[in-house]
Amino acid sequence: MRVSLETKDFAKYPFLKESQQFMLQENESLDKFLQRSAGKVALSHAVERVKRAVAFTGPVPPSFPISDLPSDQLGVRMEITSFVLARVLVSCARERALMERLARYEAQRAHSFIQAEEEEKRKFLAERIGFPLEGLFLPVPRYVELTAGMHEERWRLVNREVTGGKVTINTLESEELLKEQIRKGLLSSLPLEVPESLCSFVAPCTAQVQQEFQKRVLRDFGDVEESSFPPCMQAILSALSGGTNITHAGRFALTAFLHNIGMGTAEIVQVYGRAPDFDISKTQYQVEHISGRGGKGTEYTPPSCSAMRTLGLCIKPDALCGKVAHPLSYYRRKKGKKTGEKPEQGQVR
């Protein structure tokens, strides 16, 4: 059975080569398009698209009703353009965390549409994305590359069945890895090389999404409260204050934790000023690398509780530790108890 893409599919999967070729039929520069009323509408849609990405924290997926998608050529072009402009906005914002959020949201969106397709079309789309759904195994190098950003214990190679240089995966895992393939593909192309003139033009919109992102961070974590840190992070901080040189794994975990609860580079560097081997230039470089600021770096989250135990960094766990699976969840829940807030649905346990 020969599978072909319909016009409506370009709105579902705006990152596909076919979708981009569909847009090229317009033969109009982005700068000129933005000067028109249609361009202003598309830019407004792009802002809303990034805001939805900021609000999406997972793992509970948002709803993407297929009935809401346009099927006419004008509507589909508007949908694809909003995707393109959303990528422009996060690139101009130069905030890696925003790029990560957008890539994760778009991957979830596309994957939800793929799951609703007929089997032949699902296989066709998976091949176009670069992750064929044929066979429940992956070569070890491919598996390691694809799962590098997946931190659950079950994805670690030592916990997998490996035969003849291939890792066995089940059908559900195949679907998860397809979504990860989409996310990594989208993220690898960010940030875009956007002319400064275009960034200046969309600056008010960029400011909107940055403000929304900052509000989200504050909503999730609020002001930093060291008294709400999990025992493992408090132990690492105590070691630093006591003049002990901590391991690379400990530094990574602490830095990623502090970044994810909203601390800036300068504040995190200041924390490391307590260490006996403090080197400001080296520390700043390491902090920027882990927090994903500048260039194409990846924004990291701290290891899960199970990983912290494996690394020997789970120190004096308390009763709350037994109810969560991640240091960030501990911090969020402990702060929530103090303020009376309940964790939002979809947040990490």
C-alpha positions in Angstrom: 0.0 0.0 0.0 1.5 3.3 -1.1 1.3 6.0 1.6 1.2 9.7 0.7 0.8 12.8 2.9 -2.2 15.0 2.7 -2.3 18.8 3.2 -3.6 18.4 6.8 -0.6 16.2 7.6 1.7 19.2 7.0 0.0 20.9 10.0 0.4 17.8 12.1 4.1 17.4 11.3 5.5 20.9 10.4 9.1 19.7 10.8 9.0 17.2 7.9 10.8 18.0 4.6 7.5 17.8 2.8 5.9 20.4 5.0 8.8 22.8 4.4 8.6 22.2 0.7 4.8 23.0 0.9 5.7 26.3 2.5 8.3 27.2 -0.2 5.6 27.4 -2.8 4.8 30.9 -1.3 8.2 32.2 -2.3 8.1 35.1 0.2 10.8 36.0 2.7 9.9 35.8 6.4 10.7 39.5 6.9 8.2 40.6 4.2 5.6 38.1 5.5 5.8 39.6 9.0 5.1 43.0 7.7 1.6 41.8 6.5 -1.4 41.3 8.7 -1.2 37.5 8.1 2.4 37.7 9.5 1.3 39.5 12.6 -1.4 36.8 13.2 1.1 34.0 12.7 3.5 35.7 15.1 0.7 35.9 17.7 0.1 32.1 17.2 3.8 31.4 17.6 3.8 33.2 20.9 0.9 31.1 22.1 2.7 28.0 20.8 5.7 28.7 22.9 3.6 29.5 25.9 1.9 26.1 25.6 5.3 24.5 25.5 6.4 26.4 28.6 3.2 25.2 30.4 3.8 21.6 29.4 6.0 19.9 32.0 5.1 16.2 31.4 4.8 13.3 31.8 1.0 13.7 31.4 0.6 14.7 27.7 -1.5 17.7 26.7 -4.5 17.1 24.5 -4.1 17.7 20.8 -7.5 17.3 19.2 -7.2 16.5 15.5 -10.5 18.3 14.9 -8.8 21.6 15.8 -6.3 21.3 13.0 -6.8 23.3 9.8 -7.2 21.4 6.5 -7.4 24.3 4.0 -4.1 25.5 2.5 -4.2 28.9 4.1 -4.8 27.5 7.6 -2.1 24.8 7.1 0.4 27.5 6.0 -0.5 29.5 9.1 0.1 26.4 11.3 3.5 25.7 9.8 4.5 29.3 10.0 3.6 29.5 13.7 5.9 26.5 14.2 8.8 28.2 12.3 8.3 31.5 14.2 8.1 29.7 17.5 11.6 28.3 16.8 12.7 31.9 15.8 11.4 33.2 19.1 13.3 30.7 21.4 16.4 31.2 19.3 16.3 34.9 19.7 15.6 34.5 23.5 19.0 32.6 23.6 17.6 30.5 26.6 18.4 26.9 26.2 15.7 25.9 28.6 13.1 27.4 26.3 14.5 25.5 23.4 14.3 22.3 25.4 10.7 23.0 26.4 9.6 23.7 22.8 11.3 20.6 21.4 9.7 18.4 24.1 6.3 19.9 23.5 6.5 19.5 19.7 7.7 16.0 20.0 4.8 15.1 22.3 2.4 16.8 19.9 3.7 15.0 16.8 3.8 11.7 18.5 0.2 11.9 19.7 -0.9 12.5 16.0 1.3 9.5 14.8 -0.4 7.2 17.4 -3.8 8.1 15.9 -2.7 7.2 12.3 -3.4 3.9 10.6 -0.6 1.3 10.9 0.9 1.8 7.4 1.0 5.5 7.8 2.5 5.3 11.2 5.3 3.2 9.8 5.8 5.6 6.9 6.1 8.6 9.3 8.4 6.8 11.6 10.7 6.1 8.7 10.6 9.7 7.5 11.6 10.8 11.1 14.5 8.3 11.1 13.2 5.7 13.5 11.6 2.7 11.7 9.1 0.8 13.8 10.2 -2.5 12.3 11.9 -4.9 14.7 12.2 -4.7 18.5 15.9 -4.2 18.8 18.5 -1.5 18.2 22.3 -1.6 17.7 24.1 -0.7 20.9 25.7 2.6 19.6 22.3 3.8 18.3 20.6 2.8 21.5 23.2 4.7 23.7 22.9 7.8 21.5 19.1 7.8 21.6 18.7 7.2 25.3 21.5 9.6 26.5 18.9 12.1 27.7 16.5 9.5 29.3 17.5 9.2 32.9 15.2 6.4 34.2 17.1 3.4 35.5 15.4 1.1 33.0 17.1 2.8 30.0 20.6 2.2 31.4 22.5 -0.2 29.1 23.5 -2.3 32.1 19.8 -3.0 32.8 19.1 -4.1 29.2 19.2 -7.4 27.4 21.9 -7.2 24.8 22.4 -9.9 22.2 24.8 -9.8 19.2 25.5 -6.1 19.7 21.8 -5.3 19.7 19.5 -4.1 22.5 16.1 -5.7 22.9 13.2 -3.2 23.2 9.4 -3.8 23.5 6.6 -2.2 21.6 5.9 0.5 24.2 9.6 1.4 24.4 9.8 1.6 20.7 7.1 4.3 20.8 8.9 6.2 23.5 12.1 6.1 21.5 10.3 7.4 18.5 9.1 10.4 20.5 12.7 10.9 21.7 14.0 10.7 18.2 11.6 13.6 17.2 12.7 15.6 20.3 16.4 15.2 19.6 16.0 16.0 16.0 14.1 19.2 16.7 16.5 20.2 19.5 19.6 19.5 17.4 18.7 22.3 15.0 18.3 24.9 17.7 19.2 27.7 18.1 18.5 28.9 14.5 20.9 31.5 13.0 18.4 34.4 13.1 19.6 37.8 11.8 19.7 40.5 14.5 17.3 42.6 12.5 14.7 39.9 12.7 15.4 39.3 16.4 14.9 43.0 17.0 11.6 43.0 15.1 10.2 40.1 17.2 11.8 41.4 20.5 8.4 42.3 22.1 7.1 38.8 21.4 10.4 37.2 22.7 10.0 39.2 25.9 6.5 37.8 26.3 7.6 34.2 26.2 10.6 34.9 28.4 8.4 36.4 31.0 6.0 33.5 30.8 8.9 31.1 31.2 10.2 33.0 34.3 6.7 32.9 35.8 6.5 29.2 35.2 9.9 28.6 37.0 8.7 30.8 39.9 5.4 29.0 40.0 7.1 25.6 40.1 9.8 26.5 42.7 9.4 30.0 44.0 12.2 31.7 45.9 15.1 29.4 46.6 14.8 28.0 50.1 17.9 26.0 51.2 15.9 24.6 54.1 13.7 22.7 51.6 16.6 21.1 49.8 16.6 17.2 49.9 19.1 15.7 52.3 21.4 14.7 49.4 21.8 18.3 48.3 22.2 19.6 51.8 24.9 17.1 52.3 26.8 18.2 49.2 26.5 21.9 50.3 27.7 21.0 53.8 30.7 19.3 52.3 31.5 22.4 50.3 31.1 24.7 53.3 33.3 22.4 55.3 36.2 22.7 52.8 35.7 19.2 51.3 36.4 18.6 47.6 33.3 16.9 46.3 33.3 14.5 43.3 32.4 15.4 39.8 29.1 13.5 40.1 28.3 15.5 43.2 29.1 18.8 41.5 27.0 17.9 38.5 24.0 16.9 40.6 24.2 20.0 42.7 24.7 22.4 39.8 21.8 20.8 37.8 19.6 21.0 40.9 20.3 24.6 41.6 19.8 25.6 38.0 16.5 23.8 37.7 15.1 25.5 40.8 15.8 28.9 39.3 19.3 30.0 40.4 21.3 32.0 37.8 24.9 31.2 36.8 26.4 33.9 39.1 24.5 32.6 42.1 25.6 29.0 41.5 29.2 30.1 41.0 29.0 31.9 44.3 27.9 28.7 46.0 31.0 27.0 44.8 33.1 29.8 46.2 32.9 27.9 49.5 35.0 25.0 48.0 38.8 24.9 48.8 39.8 24.4 45.2 37.5 27.2 43.8 38.5 28.4 40.4 36.1 31.0 39.1 36.7 30.7 35.4 36.6 26.9 35.4 33.6 26.9 37.7 31.7 29.3 35.5 32.5 27.2 32.4 31.2 24.0 34.1 28.0 25.7 35.4 27.2 27.2 32.0 27.7 23.8 30.4 25.4 22.0 32.8 22.8 24.7 32.7 22.8 24.8 28.9 23.5 28.5 28.6 25.1 29.7 25.4 25.8 27.6 22.3 24.1 24.3 21.6 24.6 22.8 25.1 22.0 20.6 26.7 20.1 21.7 29.8 20.5 18.9 32.3 18.3 17.9 35.2 19.9 16.3 38.4 20.0 12.5 38.6 17.0 10.7 39.9 16.9 9.3 43.4 17.8 5.8 42.3 20.8 7.2 40.3 21.9 9.3 43.3 21.9 6.0 45.3 24.0 4.3 42.7 26.4 7.2 42.7 26.7 7.1 46.5 25.1 10.5 46.9 21.9 9.6 48.7 22.8 10.7 52.2 20.6 10.3 55.3 17.2 10.0 53.4 14.2 11.1 55.4 10.5 10.1 55.3 9.7 12.4 52.4 12.5 10.8 50.3 10.5 7.5 50.4 7.6 9.3 48.7 9.4 10.8 45.8 11.6 9.6 42.9 13.6 12.8 42.2 15.4 15.5 44.2 13.4 18.2 42.4 10.1 16.5 43.4 11.3 16.5 47.0 12.1 20.3 46.9 8.7 21.1 45.2 6.7 19.0 47.7 8.5 20.3 50.8 8.0 23.9 49.7 4.4 23.0 48.8 3.8 21.8 52.4 5.0 25.1 53.8 2.8 27.2 51.5 -0.2 24.8 51.4 0.1 24.3 47.6 -0.6 21.0 45.9 1.8 19.8 43.1 0.3 20.2 39.7 -0.8 17.2 37.7 1.9 16.0 35.3 4.9 17.1 37.4 7.6 14.6 38.2 7.0 12.4 41.2 
